[in-house]
Amino acid sequence: MHPNHRKMPRRERNKFVKRGQIIEILIEDYAFGGKGIGRIRNEHGEFVVFVPNTLPGQLVKTQIKKSSKKYAEGKLFEVLKPSEDEIDMPFQSIPGAPYINLPIEKQHQYKKQSTLELFKRIGKVTDIEDKFDEFVESPNTFHYRNKMEYGFSAIGYNHELKTDVDEFTLGFKKRGTWWCGDNLNKDSGLFDAEFENKLKDIKNYCIKTGLAPWHAPKREGFFRYFVVRKSYKTNKLLFNLVTTSPELPKFDLNTFANYLVQLFGDRVAGLLHTINDEIGDRTIATTGSISLIYGDDKIVEELLDLNFEISMKSFFQTNPKCAEKLYSKVVDYVLEQKEAVDNTVVLDLFCGTGTIGQIIANKAENTKIVGVDIVASAIEDAKENAKRNNIEGLKFFAADVGKFLTEHPEYTNKIRTIILDPARAGIAPKTLKKIINLNAERLVYVSCNPATQARDTEQLMEANYNIKKISLVDQFPHTAHIETVVLFEKN
């Protein structure tokens, strides 16, 4: 036997909980990202259990998913007793809105406190309260979303008997399960109320065809998803029905389109049909086809006086009214020192379809905006959008951040301000190093995941960038999500 190959010590058995165990626990505190903190106390001492999407004061039923010596993580099955802070709401409760019964001011309080705490703990910014600028509220607290995905299922859930049943459902997954659907029978408070109140009619139409909904464990069935996008500018709805293909000849897509027009009249922008024969749980299949059955395949949305065409697939801010406030804050931070941007270049990294760049170019003359993203199709969309809005002084490049200056040396030493709006995973340390090497004086960093932003803050501070201002934007009321806009300046 190799001398270093010692016998691994047997993992100590957790004296408090085992993986897979289902327990009832009282939530006592709130940690960032909507994790409620419960504690088990017994003769061995005290032990912490984190349960996402819960609130202090709730008694919940949770299943332990991960367990270590120091703490465990559970998955929420059911709220057995609400918190005293919660109030009754006229909406149907759904997994996507765990905090809808909590007054919005209280939601803001939890979000602000836990986010600033994160910058202290992970980002090592001890005086973060002094840098705090504003908590930006969503203009619409309810019915703010412009896209929803509803799933079909052959397994439903009987809430009285607390058991799954064979039934045709259309709505969302039952909380804590992947195999069970739960019918959405009325307005959830997040999306278009008229539409959601008629979703059960769409379900009944589908039931009458005799075709089966998707059965997740068996991986078979015809109806899979019904996806809806909405424009707040035009109030129109764009639909996408996702099915498998074997029984497609038995379903008349045109008659279905006429039925939707019967329900929603001229609000119907168009109906698309997507074939998804893959077993994976995604609406758009990598191998499937998408075809237009009726009307248009796009809707138009407006953000700060600019028009954007949105297709079924394109990424677009989910809460457009609040996105306007988010982008206004970004513009404020970019133009905060007007002399810093006049006749220099503002680099918009991870620019996607170019929304931020266009808004800034529209607000700031004499400023050259350069948008860079590695996704070529997004850059094509960005160019189209800018053309449609007649915006000058804006260039887009499909390029890797690290190679951008080597490929476009004309921008060397010209970039004084950089806008960063990365995906949820934040910025990879290597990429952040390359951004630091661009040597800009100011960074405006927008994040939909402050935990990764707080991590990046430490690396930026080591490179002499300090936080000057931080704002929080509540893009997703009734969820644990919060967006941040941070202005960094180089010492």
Secondary structure as the mmCIF struct_conf table of DSSP 4:
data_model
#
loop_
_struct_conf.conf_type_id
_struct_conf.id
_struct_conf.beg_label_comp_id
_struct_conf.beg_label_asym_id
_struct_conf.beg_label_seq_id
_struct_conf.end_label_comp_id
_struct_conf.end_label_asym_id
_struct_conf.end_label_seq_id
TURN_TY1_P TURN_TY1_P1 PRO A 3 ASN A 4
HELX_LH_PP_P HELX_LH_PP_P1 ARG A 6 ASN A 14
BEND BEND1 LYS A 15 PHE A 16
TURN_TY1_P TURN_TY1_P2 ARG A 19 GLY A 20
STRN STRN1 ILE A 22 ALA A 31
TURN_TY1_P TURN_TY1_P3 PHE A 32 GLY A 34
STRN STRN2 LYS A 35 ASN A 42
TURN_TY1_P TURN_TY1_P4 GLU A 43 HIS A 44
STRN STRN3 GLY A 45 PRO A 52
TURN_TY1_P TURN_TY1_P5 ASN A 53 ASN A 53
TURN_TY1_P TURN_TY1_P6 PRO A 56 GLY A 57
STRN STRN4 LEU A 59 SER A 67
BEND BEND2 LYS A 69 LYS A 70
STRN STRN5 TYR A 71 LYS A 81
TURN_TY1_P TURN_TY1_P7 GLU A 84 ASP A 85
BEND BEND3 PRO A 90 PHE A 91
HELX_LH_PP_P HELX_LH_PP_P2 GLN A 92 SER A 93
TURN_TY1_P TURN_TY1_P8 PRO A 95 GLY A 96
TURN_TY1_P TURN_TY1_P9 PRO A 98 ASN A 101
BEND BEND4 LEU A 102 LEU A 102
HELX_RH_AL_P HELX_RH_AL_P1 ILE A 104 ARG A 121
TURN_TY1_P TURN_TY1_P10 ILE A 122 ILE A 122
BEND BEND5 GLY A 123 GLY A 123
TURN_TY1_P TURN_TY1_P11 THR A 126 ASP A 127
HELX_RH_AL_P HELX_RH_AL_P2 ILE A 128 LYS A 131
STRN STRN6 PHE A 132 VAL A 136
HELX_LH_PP_P HELX_LH_PP_P3 GLU A 137 SER A 138
BEND BEND6 PRO A 139 PRO A 139
BEND BEND7 THR A 141 HIS A 143
BEND BEND8 ASN A 146 ASN A 146
STRN STRN7 LYS A 147 ASN A 158
TURN_TY1_P TURN_TY1_P12 HIS A 159 LYS A 162
STRN STRN8 THR A 163 LYS A 173
HELX_LH_PP_P HELX_LH_PP_P4 LYS A 174 LYS A 174
TURN_TY1_P TURN_TY1_P13 ARG A 175 GLY A 176
BEND BEND9 TRP A 178 TRP A 179
STRN STRN9 GLY A 181 ASN A 183
BEND BEND10 LYS A 186 LYS A 186
BEND BEND11 GLY A 189 PHE A 191
HELX_RH_AL_P HELX_RH_AL_P3 ALA A 193 ASN A 197
TURN_TY1_P TURN_TY1_P14 LYS A 198 LYS A 198
HELX_RH_AL_P HELX_RH_AL_P4 LEU A 199 LYS A 208
TURN_TY1_P TURN_TY1_P15 THR A 209 GLY A 210
HELX_LH_PP_P HELX_LH_PP_P5 LEU A 211 ALA A 212
STRN STRN10 PRO A 213 PRO A 213
HELX_LH_PP_P HELX_LH_PP_P6 TRP A 214 TRP A 214
STRN STRN11 HIS A 215 HIS A 215
TURN_TY1_P TURN_TY1_P16 ALA A 216 ARG A 219
STRN STRN12 GLU A 220 GLU A 220
BEND BEND12 PHE A 222 PHE A 222
STRN STRN13 PHE A 223 LYS A 230
TURN_TY1_P TURN_TY1_P17 TYR A 232 THR A 234
STRN STRN14 LEU A 237 THR A 243
BEND BEND13 SER A 245 SER A 245
TURN_TY1_P TURN_TY1_P18 PRO A 246 GLU A 247
HELX_RH_3T_P HELX_RH_3T_P1 LEU A 248 LYS A 250
BEND BEND14 PHE A 251 PHE A 251
HELX_RH_AL_P HELX_RH_AL_P5 LEU A 253 PHE A 264
HELX_RH_3T_P HELX_RH_3T_P2 GLY A 265 ARG A 267
STRN STRN15 VAL A 268 ILE A 275
BEND BEND15 ILE A 279 ASP A 281
BEND BEND16 THR A 283 ILE A 284
BEND BEND17 THR A 286 THR A 287
STRN STRN16 ILE A 290 GLY A 295
BEND BEND18 ASP A 297 ASP A 297
STRN STRN17 LYS A 298 LEU A 303
TURN_TY1_P TURN_TY1_P19 LEU A 304 ASP A 305
STRN STRN18 LEU A 306 SER A 311
BEND BEND19 MET A 312 SER A 314
BEND BEND20 THR A 318 ASN A 319
HELX_RH_AL_P HELX_RH_AL_P6 PRO A 320 VAL A 334
TURN_TY1_P TURN_TY1_P20 LEU A 335 LEU A 335
BEND BEND21 GLU A 336 GLN A 337
HELX_RH_AL_P HELX_RH_AL_P7 LYS A 338 VAL A 341
TURN_TY1_P TURN_TY1_P21 ASP A 342 ASN A 343
BEND BEND22 THR A 344 THR A 344
STRN STRN19 VAL A 345 LEU A 349
TURN_TY1_P TURN_TY1_P22 PHE A 350 PHE A 350
TURN_TY1_P TURN_TY1_P23 GLY A 352 THR A 353
HELX_RH_AL_P HELX_RH_AL_P8 THR A 355 LYS A 363
TURN_TY1_P TURN_TY1_P24 GLU A 365 ASN A 366
STRN STRN20 LYS A 368 ASP A 373
BEND BEND23 ILE A 374 ILE A 374
HELX_RH_AL_P HELX_RH_AL_P9 ALA A 376 ARG A 388
TURN_TY1_P TURN_TY1_P25 ASN A 389 ASN A 390
BEND BEND24 GLY A 393 GLY A 393
STRN STRN21 LEU A 394 ALA A 398
HELX_RH_3T_P HELX_RH_3T_P3 VAL A 401 LYS A 403
HELX_RH_AL_P HELX_RH_AL_P10 PHE A 404 GLU A 407
HELX_RH_3T_P HELX_RH_3T_P4 PRO A 409 TYR A 411
TURN_TY1_P TURN_TY1_P26 THR A 412 LYS A 414
STRN STRN22 ILE A 415 LEU A 420
TURN_TY1_P TURN_TY1_P27 ARG A 424 ALA A 425
HELX_RH_AL_P HELX_RH_AL_P11 PRO A 429 ASN A 437
TURN_TY1_P TURN_TY1_P28 LEU A 438 LEU A 438
BEND BEND25 GLU A 441 GLU A 441
STRN STRN23 ARG A 442 SER A 447
BEND BEND26 CYS A 448 CYS A 448
HELX_RH_AL_P HELX_RH_AL_P12 PRO A 450 GLU A 462
TURN_TY1_P TURN_TY1_P29 ALA A 463 ASN A 464
STRN STRN24 TYR A 465 VAL A 473
BEND BEND27 PHE A 476 PHE A 476
TURN_TY1_P TURN_TY1_P30 PRO A 477 HIS A 478
BEND BEND28 THR A 479 ALA A 480
STRN STRN25 GLU A 483 LYS A 490
#
